[in-house]
């Protein structure tokens, strides 16, 4: 269970992507692949951790995070809110 919280905290310490494209990072031999998007006042992070393919969905509103990691419900607070995502215009 503590590994779940640590993994989620590591994910939230990363900067939010400027686009909704897929991002990834590696920590302790685990590769996390995720996307982020804005949904009203929340940022939604969805992805999988490999090896194993454990899925996670985290919803961040201000300093509060809720969601599921590997099917386990999680809820915790973070030190500072995520920076808002930046929408870019295209032609």
C-alpha positions as CSV (number, residue, x, y, z in Angstrom):
1,X,0.0,0.0,0.0
2,X,2.8,2.4,0.9
3,X,4.4,1.8,-2.6
4,X,1.1,2.9,-4.2
5,X,1.2,6.2,-2.3
6,X,4.8,6.7,-3.1
7,X,4.2,6.0,-6.8
8,X,1.3,8.4,-6.9
9,X,3.3,11.1,-5.1
10,X,6.2,10.7,-7.6
11,X,3.8,11.0,-10.5
12,X,2.3,14.2,-9.1
13,X,5.8,15.7,-8.5
14,X,6.3,15.9,-12.3
15,X,5.3,19.0,-14.3
16,X,2.0,18.7,-16.1
17,X,2.4,18.3,-19.8
18,X,1.7,21.3,-22.1
19,X,-0.3,19.0,-24.4
20,X,-2.5,16.1,-23.8
21,X,0.1,13.8,-25.4
22,X,1.5,10.7,-23.7
23,X,4.3,11.2,-21.3
24,X,6.5,8.7,-19.4
25,X,9.1,8.5,-16.6
26,X,11.0,5.7,-14.9
27,X,11.5,5.3,-11.1
28,X,12.9,2.3,-9.2
29,X,12.7,0.0,-12.3
30,X,9.0,0.9,-13.0
31,X,8.1,2.9,-16.1
32,X,5.0,5.1,-15.8
33,X,3.2,6.1,-19.0
34,X,0.4,8.7,-18.6
35,X,-1.7,11.4,-20.2
36,X,-3.1,14.5,-18.5
37,X,-6.1,16.6,-19.3
38,X,-8.1,19.4,-17.7
39,X,-11.7,18.7,-16.7
40,X,-13.2,21.9,-15.3
41,X,-11.2,22.8,-12.2
42,X,-9.4,19.4,-12.1
43,X,-6.4,17.8,-13.8
44,X,-7.0,14.1,-14.6
45,X,-3.9,11.9,-14.9
46,X,-4.5,8.4,-16.5
47,X,-1.9,5.8,-17.3
48,X,-0.2,2.5,-16.6
49,X,2.8,1.3,-14.8
50,X,5.1,-1.3,-16.4
51,X,6.0,-4.1,-16.0
52,X,2.6,-5.4,-15.0
53,X,0.4,-2.8,-16.7
54,X,-1.3,-1.6,-13.5
55,X,-3.7,1.2,-14.5
56,X,-4.2,4.4,-12.5
57,X,-6.5,7.4,-12.7
58,X,-5.8,10.3,-10.4
59,X,-8.0,13.5,-10.2
60,X,-6.2,16.5,-8.8
61,X,-8.3,19.5,-7.5
62,X,-6.1,22.1,-5.8
63,X,-4.1,20.1,-3.2
64,X,-6.5,17.1,-3.0
65,X,-5.8,14.0,-5.1
66,X,-8.3,11.1,-5.4
67,X,-8.5,8.1,-7.7
68,X,-7.4,4.5,-8.2
69,X,-4.0,3.0,-8.5
70,X,-4.0,-0.7,-9.5
71,X,-7.6,-0.9,-8.5
72,X,-6.9,0.4,-5.0
73,X,-8.7,3.7,-4.0
74,X,-6.3,6.5,-3.0
75,X,-6.9,9.9,-1.5
76,X,-4.2,12.2,-0.3
77,X,-3.0,15.8,-0.2
78,X,0.0,17.3,-2.0
79,X,2.2,20.2,-0.9
80,X,1.2,22.5,-3.7
81,X,-1.4,22.6,-6.5
82,X,-0.4,21.5,-10.0
83,X,0.4,24.2,-12.5
84,X,-2.5,24.5,-15.0
85,X,-2.0,22.9,-18.4
86,X,-1.4,25.2,-21.3
87,X,-3.6,25.0,-24.3
88,X,-1.9,25.8,-27.6
89,X,-3.6,27.0,-30.7
90,X,-3.1,25.2,-34.0
91,X,-4.0,26.0,-37.6
